[in-house]
């Protein structure tokens, strides 16, 4: 079962490993990211970072078996690098559910939504479309912070 979908430009890092994994009690992390799936060094680094008792699946977004991960009993965290990837995933079978914005890096043309989330107009529109499709979009860097709903 997918317990949380998270958009995080850094994918796997300290906040995910030290805060989210224990908080969610996950047995599986799915990194749905084309770049990571195609880079053996990145995949190896992720494998070293994730605790051995947690299954790690790194796959291209369009090849991710969202239906299988949603249907089984393994508590699963799905990670996306970008808002665009989450929208592509939804079009390829990602079920509705919680969508956490953790860290979306700043870039020219982006506006600060929180300390760690910066969005441009297309990302904001995409998140609005995802929310309209049943994704509960919120901003929360770590579980100890209160989640804040994304303003439409």
Secondary structure, DSSP 8 states (H G I E B T S, - for coil): -EEEEEEETT-SSHIIIIIIHHHHT-SEEEEE-HHHHT-HHHHHHHHHHS-TTSEEEEE-GGG--HHHHHHSSS-EEEEESSHHHHHHHHHTT--S-EEEEEEB---TT-EESSSSBEE-HHHHHHHHHHHHTT-EEEE-SSTTS--EE---
